[in-house]
Amino acid sequence: MQRYILILFITLASTITVKAQEVLTGLSENAAVKKETPKKTFYKGQHQLELPFLDDFSNKGVFPNDSLWQDHYVFINNSYVYKPFNIGVATFDALNDTGAIHQAAASSMFPADTLTSHKIRLDSITSQNKELTPADSLYLSFYIQPQGIGNSPEPEDSLTLKFYAPQQQSWVHAWSMAGTDLQTFYDSNQVYNKRIMIPITDSIFFHEGFQMQFVNYVSLSNNNIPSWVGNVDIWNLDYVHLDMQRTYNDTSLIDWTLTSHAHSLLEHFEQMPWEQYKVNPAKEMKDTFRINYRSNRGHRKDVDMTFKIEDLSGQSSTYNTFPSPITNQKMPSFSTFEFTHFLDYNYPPNNQTYNDFELLFHIHVPDDPYNFNDTSRFYQRFYNYYAYDDGTAEAGYGLSSSSAQLAYQFPLNKPDSLQSIQMHFNRVKNNANVKAFTLTVWEHNNGEPGNIIYEETGKFPQFPAGKN
């Protein structure tokens, strides 16, 4: 007989009964960034970069590549962007490099995140023994998206770009965009990621020590419920590319890239206990593996793909499939394709208590000069817990009434014991969500909570360090 555990969180009841409403809020802390902050390193060299300058933010980690950028305020991720055309974006928001809301945060507009390049030589390219001048047709291009799947910046908010003139020792405004929601942005541009092309023609920039700096201007909401005031005014930046001999119609790099990561192959959960999985592997597995890739320049090319699953315990053989190459396929510029593979595979049960598997997907296109965004890995971990989520918190969730209740249901394949419950509480402004709640566990009763198995009152949110 199938059994279920249901978990409920209840805040202590107030004297007035109010109908519960669900609430999504912006995060007031980024736990992934907070975890990494003590370990981050800053590039201390006094070197100057030379053209070309390129960053598609597909690097590992939550901070920008410190060989290209000076500061670490933006959040490198693949979660906040809507319909991405590459793995990884730089997200500008109201949080600083420790993952907490900027100290200057207020309802009036304030500068929040900055992304500042290292010094770049625009006087010459030493490797080519070439002097640079405005006649060399320098363009900076990048892609921008407001809101993504987060909070939209208001019209009074903005994302701006400044260039540094070395001899004048001053920053010069180069570009800006007023805030808007994603739907309005799409209606105006017919794209979710807009290309911006900026020519660099003023001779004041053609010296050693040139820099570029992106800054977002943010304003917190004036919400009368403090625990709803969280991270706001999201911008996603991608494909920053500065080079010579470009034109306004030089729309992109010649690049074929993955646009999404490999994900869990489990049908119902992101993760689950190994002992529960082994009872009925076929029931728990998806029947299809899907991942998206994209052409960022239209050419007729052969596409080779690799998909494999490796048992990291070494107790079973590697599942390795090499689908037939897609030969002579016309891939129109800025077109996204879905790779679909029927999955005749179950993670093979063994006598392990826990188990780990690595999923790897790789796309290879001949003559693609940029291969740093062509591979995705996912680790399917079978330990002793269930999880529906993927481990990245994009928003806070709450209930608007102190008498509200919330239940999660976890179907079991065999009887088991419940020893602990882990959850992530996001911080909100002034810790306004630090309120008591009751933790309750029920039996299953036809899809509804039945008899109470366990209950513990007087619990409070805690905020230990660690990713989500």
Residue pairs with C-beta under 8 A, 6 or more apart in sequence:
2 411
2 412
2 413
3 411
3 412
3 415
3 444
4 409
4 410
4 411
4 412
4 443
4 444
5 409
5 410
5 412
5 418
5 441
5 442
5 444
6 407
6 408
6 409
6 410
6 441
6 442
6 443
6 444
6 449
7 407
7 408
7 410
7 421
7 439
7 440
7 441
8 405
8 406
8 407
8 408
8 439
8 440
8 441
8 442
8 449
9 405
9 406
9 423
9 437
9 438
9 439
9 440
10 404
10 405
10 406
10 437
10 438
10 439
10 440
11 399
11 402
11 403
11 404
11 435
11 436
11 437
11 438
12 402
12 435
12 436
12 437
12 438
12 457
13 402
13 403
14 401
14 402
14 403
17 401
17 403
18 400
18 401
18 402
18 403
19 401
20 399
20 400
20 401
20 403
20 404
20 405
21 399
21 400
21 401
21 404
22 397
22 398
22 399
22 400
23 228
23 397
23 398
23 399
23 400
24 395
24 396
24 397
24 398
25 227
25 228
25 229
25 230
25 395
25 396
25 397
25 398
25 426
25 428
26 93
26 94
26 150
26 151
26 229
26 230
26 231
26 232
26 395
26 396
27 95
27 230
27 231
27 393
27 394
27 395
27 396
27 426
27 427
28 95
28 100
28 101
28 229
28 230
28 231
28 396
28 426
28 427
28 428
28 429
29 95
29 99
29 100
29 101
29 426
29 427
29 463
30 62
30 75
30 95
30 99
30 231
31 99
31 393
31 424
31 426
31 465
31 466
31 467
31 468
32 62
32 75
32 77
32 99
32 392
32 467
32 468
33 62
33 63
33 75
33 95
33 97
33 98
33 99
34 98
34 99
34 100
34 465
35 99
35 465
35 466
35 467
36 61
36 62
36 63
37 97
37 98
37 99
40 63
40 66
40 72
40 97
41 66
42 66
42 70
42 72
43 66
43 67
43 70
43 118
47 118
48 118
48 119
48 120
48 121
48 208
48 209
49 68
49 117
49 118
49 119
49 120
49 121
50 120
50 121
50 125
50 126
50 127
51 120
51 121
51 122
51 125
51 132
51 138
51 242
51 243
51 244
52 241
52 242
52 243
52 244
53 68
53 117
53 120
53 240
53 241
53 242
53 243
54 239
54 240
54 241
54 242
54 243
54 253
54 370
55 64
55 65
55 68
55 69
55 239
55 240
56 86
56 87
56 88
56 238
56 239
56 240
56 255
56 257
56 370
56 372
56 373
57 64
57 65
57 76
57 86
57 88
57 89
57 90
57 237
57 238
58 86
58 87
58 88
58 257
58 372
58 373
59 65
59 76
59 88
59 372
61 76
62 75
62 76
62 77
63 72
63 76
63 97
64 71
64 72
64 74
64 76
64 90
64 115
66 72
67 118
68 117
68 118
69 115
69 116
69 117
69 118
70 116
70 117
70 118
71 97
71 114
71 115
71 116
72 97
73 92
73 96
73 97
73 112
73 113
73 114
73 115
74 90
74 91
74 92
74 113
74 115
74 237
75 90
75 91
75 93
75 95
76 88
76 89
76 90
76 91
77 88
77 89
77 91
77 392
78 84
78 87
78 88
78 89
78 260
78 261
79 149
79 392
79 394
80 89
80 91
80 148
80 149
80 150
80 234
80 236
80 394
81 89
81 91
81 145
81 148
81 149
81 193
81 236
81 238
82 145
82 147
82 148
82 149
82 182
82 192
83 192
83 193
83 336
84 193
84 238
84 259
84 260
85 143
85 193
85 238
85 257
85 259
85 294
85 296
85 334
85 336
86 238
86 239
86 255
86 257
86 258
86 259
86 294
86 296
86 373
87 257
87 258
87 259
87 260
87 261
87 373
87 376
88 238
88 373
89 145
89 148
89 236
89 237
89 238
90 115
90 236
90 237
90 238
91 148
91 150
91 234
91 235
91 236
91 237
92 112
92 113
92 115
92 159
92 214
92 216
92 233
92 234
92 235
92 236
92 237
93 112
93 113
93 150
93 216
93 218
93 231
93 232
93 233
93 234
93 235
94 101
94 102
94 105
94 112
94 218
94 220
94 231
94 232
94 233
95 101
95 102
95 112
95 113
95 231
96 102
96 103
96 112
96 113
100 427
101 220
101 230
101 231
101 429
102 110
102 112
102 218
104 110
104 111
104 112
105 112
105 218
105 220
105 429
106 219
106 220
107 219
107 220
107 221
107 222
108 219
109 156
109 157
109 217
109 218
109 219
110 217
110 218
110 219
111 215
111 216
111 217
111 218
112 215
112 216
112 217
112 218
112 233
113 215
113 216
114 213
114 214
114 215
115 213
115 214
115 215
115 237
116 211
116 212
116 213
116 214
117 211
117 212
117 213
118 211
119 208
119 209
119 210
119 211
120 209
120 210
120 211
120 212
120 242
121 132
121 208
121 209
121 210
122 132
122 138
122 200
122 205
122 206
122 207
122 208
122 210
123 131
123 132
123 206
123 207
123 208
124 130
124 131
124 132
125 132
125 244
132 138
132 206
132 244
133 203
133 206
134 200
134 201
134 202
134 203
134 206
136 244
136 245
137 199
137 244
137 245
137 246
137 247
138 199
138 200
138 201
138 242
138 243
138 244
138 246
139 197
139 198
139 199
139 200
139 242
139 243
139 246
139 247
139 248
139 250
140 197
140 198
140 200
140 212
140 240
140 241
140 242
141 195
141 196
141 197
141 198
141 239
141 240
141 241
141 242
141 246
141 250
141 252
142 195
142 196
142 237
142 238
142 239
142 240
142 241
143 193
143 194
143 195
143 196
143 237
143 238
143 239
144 159
144 177
144 193
144 194
144 196
144 235
144 236
144 237
144 238
145 182
145 185
145 192
145 193
145 194
145 235
145 236
145 238
146 152
146 153
146 159
146 177
146 179
146 180
146 181
146 182
146 185
146 234
146 235
146 236
147 153
147 180
147 181
147 182
147 185
147 234
148 182
148 234
148 236
149 394
150 231
150 234
150 394
150 395
151 231
151 232
151 233
151 234
152 179
152 180
152 181
152 182
152 233
152 234
153 159
153 179
153 180
153 216
153 218
153 232
153 233
153 234
153 235
154 179
154 219
154 233
155 178
155 179
155 180
156 178
156 179
156 219
157 178
157 179
157 216
157 217
157 218
157 219
157 233
158 176
158 177
158 178
158 179
158 216
158 217
159 176
159 177
159 179
159 214
159 215
159 216
159 217
159 235
159 237
160 173
160 175
160 176
160 177
160 214
160 215
160 216
160 217
161 173
161 174
161 175
161 176
161 198
161 212
161 213
161 214
161 215
162 171
162 172
162 173
162 174
162 212
162 213
162 215
163 171
163 172
163 174
163 200
163 205
163 210
163 211
163 212
163 213
164 170
164 171
164 172
164 209
164 210
164 211
164 212
164 213
165 171
165 172
165 202
165 204
165 205
165 207
165 210
166 207
166 208
166 209
166 210
167 204
167 207
168 204
171 213
172 202
172 204
174 198
174 212
175 196
175 198
179 233
180 188
182 192
185 192
185 194
186 192
193 236
193 238
195 251
195 252
197 248
197 250
199 248
200 242
212 242
214 237
216 233
216 235
218 232
218 233
219 232
219 233
220 229
220 232
220 429
221 228
221 229
221 232
223 229
225 400
225 432
226 428
226 429
226 430
226 432
227 398
227 428
227 429
227 432
227 433
228 398
228 428
229 428
229 429
229 432
230 395
230 396
230 426
230 428
230 429
239 252
239 253
241 253
251 333
252 296
252 297
252 333
252 334
253 296
253 297
253 369
253 370
254 296
254 297
254 299
254 367
254 368
254 369
254 370
255 296
255 297
255 368
255 369
255 370
255 373
256 293
256 294
256 295
256 296
256 301
256 303
256 331
256 363
256 365
256 368
256 374
257 293
257 294
257 296
257 363
257 370
257 373
257 374
258 291
258 292
258 293
258 294
258 361
258 363
258 373
258 374
258 375
258 376
259 292
259 293
259 294
259 336
260 291
260 292
260 376
261 291
261 376
261 378
262 289
262 291
262 359
262 360
262 361
262 376
262 377
262 378
263 378
263 390
264 270
264 271
264 378
264 380
264 390
265 285
265 286
265 289
265 309
265 343
265 345
265 347
265 359
265 380
266 272
266 277
266 284
266 285
266 286
266 380
267 283
267 284
267 285
267 286
268 284
268 411
269 284
269 386
269 387
269 388
270 387
270 388
270 389
270 390
270 391
271 380
271 381
271 382
271 383
271 385
271 386
271 387
272 284
272 382
272 385
272 386
272 387
273 382
273 383
273 384
273 385
273 386
273 416
274 352
274 353
274 354
274 355
274 382
274 383
274 384
275 353
275 384
275 414
275 416
276 386
276 412
276 413
276 414
276 416
277 284
277 347
277 349
277 382
277 413
278 349
279 413
279 414
280 413
281 346
281 347
281 348
281 349
282 346
283 413
284 413
285 343
285 345
285 346
285 347
286 343
287 342
287 343
288 340
288 341
288 342
288 343
289 307
289 340
289 341
289 343
290 338
290 339
290 340
290 341
291 338
291 339
291 361
291 376
292 336
292 337
292 338
292 339
293 303
293 336
293 337
293 339
293 363
294 334
294 335
294 336
294 337
295 331
295 332
295 333
295 334
295 335
295 337
296 333
296 334
297 333
298 330
298 331
298 332
298 333
298 335
299 331
300 328
300 329
300 330
300 331
301 329
301 331
301 365
301 366
301 367
302 325
302 326
302 327
302 328
302 329
302 365
302 366
303 325
303 326
303 329
303 331
303 363
303 364
303 365
304 322
304 325
304 363
304 364
304 365
305 322
305 323
305 325
305 326
305 339
305 361
305 362
305 363
305 364
306 320
306 321
306 322
306 360
306 361
306 362
306 364
307 321
307 323
307 341
307 359
307 360
307 361
307 362
308 318
308 319
308 320
308 321
308 359
308 360
309 318
309 319
309 320
309 345
309 347
309 357
309 358
309 359
309 360
310 318
310 319
310 357
310 358
310 360
311 317
311 318
311 347
311 348
311 355
311 357
312 355
312 356
312 357
312 358
313 350
313 352
313 355
313 356
315 348
315 350
315 352
316 348
316 350
319 345
321 341
323 339
323 341
331 337
339 361
339 363
347 355
347 357
347 380
347 382
354 381
354 382
354 383
354 384
355 381
355 382
356 379
356 380
356 381
356 382
357 379
357 380
357 382
358 377
358 378
358 379
358 380
359 377
359 378
359 379
359 380
360 375
360 376
360 377
361 375
361 376
362 374
362 375
362 376
363 374
363 375
364 371
364 374
365 374
368 374
385 422
386 410
388 408
391 467
391 468
392 468
393 424
393 426
393 468
396 426
396 428
396 433
398 433
399 405
399 406
402 435
407 442
407 449
409 444
409 447
418 441
418 454
421 439
424 468
425 433
425 461
425 462
425 463
426 433
427 433
427 463
433 461
434 460
434 461
435 460
435 461
436 457
436 458
436 459
436 460
437 459
437 460
438 455
438 456
438 457
438 458
438 459
439 455
439 456
439 459
440 449
440 452
440 454
440 455
440 456
441 452
441 453
441 454
441 455
442 449
442 450
442 451
442 452
442 453
443 449
443 450
443 451
443 453
444 450
445 451
